Amino acid sequence: MPIDATQPYDSQNVFAKILRGEIPNRTVYEDEWALAFHDINPQAPLHVLVIPKGAYVSWDDFSARASAEEIAGFVRAVGHVAREAGLVEPGYRLLANIGGHGHQEVPHLHVHVFAGRPLGPMLAR
């Protein structure tokens, strides 16, 4: 069910639980700013989620409240995941769903990294 990205952060969301070690994950990358792990319901041959370690609901929340170091660290983590997986060539897709119209399902900022095959057009026509 899509969420309202303007609501306060819910510390009981599934990604917060993963960050606290309450739910296991298949970690791809971790540093002080971000955690990347395989999606449990992959939509492409490679489907990794990258999340900031801070309590941010959306891009708006993150860009308004995160420190410059957190923002840089998160963006660098996304790039690191793509490079380490060998995705720069032939390519990959990044997707961040925000709010109800964007069909965001988990109220913690996250970026999907999709790769492993031609992914088709960005949106269904």
N, C-alpha and C positions, 0 to 999 in steps of 0.2 A: 504494500500500500504506500503510495507516495506521501512524503512528509512535507510539512511546512518549514522551510529553511529559515524562517524568521524566529522560530521558537528557541527558547534557551537550550543549551546543551544538555542532553540526557546521558548521564554517566552510566546508565544501564544498557546502552546500545551495544550491539554485538561487537563492534570494533573496539569500543572502550574495554570490553571484557577480554578481547584478544590482547590488547595492549597490557592489561594487568596479568596476563597469563592464566586467566580463568577458562579460556577456550583455546584448544590447540590450533595451530595453523602450520602450513608448510612454508616457512620463511624463505624468501629469495634474497632479501637484503635487509639490513638493519644498521642504523647509525643513531646518533643522538637526536636527530630531527625527524626521522621517518622509519616506517616499517613497510616492507613489501612482501606480499605472500600470494600464493596461488588461490584463485577464486574456487570455492567449493562446487560451483555450478558453471563450469567454463563455457563461454559462448564462442570460442575460437580455439584452435590447437594450443595457443599460448594465451592465457588470460590471467594477468597478475593485477592485484590491487595494490596501490601505493597510498598510504595514509600518513598524515602528519601525526606526531606523538602528542601534540597539544590538543586541547578540547575545543575543536572548531566544527561548526555545523556545516558551513558552506564556504564558497570562494569569497562571498561578501564578508562574512564573519572573519575569515582568515586574513584577507587583505586589509581589513580595518583594525584588527587587534594583534596579529602576530608581529613579532619583532622582525627586523630585516634579516637577522641570522636564521630565524625559523623559516622565513619565506625562501631565502636562498638555499637553505639545506633541503627543503622539501623539493624544490624544482631540480636541484642537483641529484637528489635520490631518484627521481623519475628518469632523468637522463642516464644515470648510472645503470639502472635496471635495463634500459633499452640497449645500451652499449654492451653490457656483460652478456646479454642473451643473444648478441649478434643481430640485432634488429635494425640497425641503422640502414643497412642494405640487406634485404630487399624492401624494408619499410614496415611501419606499424601504425596503429591508431591509438590516440589518447581520447578518453571520454570521461567527462565529469557531469553527472546528472545533478542538477540543483533544483530543489523545491518540487512542488506538485506538478507543474507543467513540464519540468525536466525529468519527471519520474524518479526522483531521488527516493530510495527505499531505506537507507541507513542514515540517521542524522549525525554523521561524522564525515567531514570532507574526505573524499577519496577520488582517486583517478584510476580508471581502468586502462590497462595496457593490453591491447589485442594484437595478435600477430600469428604467423604460421601459415597463412594462405591469403590469396586475394580477398579482400573484405567487402568489395562491392561499393555502391554509392553510400555516401554518408547517411542519408535519410531515405526511407522508403518513399516513393513518389505516389 
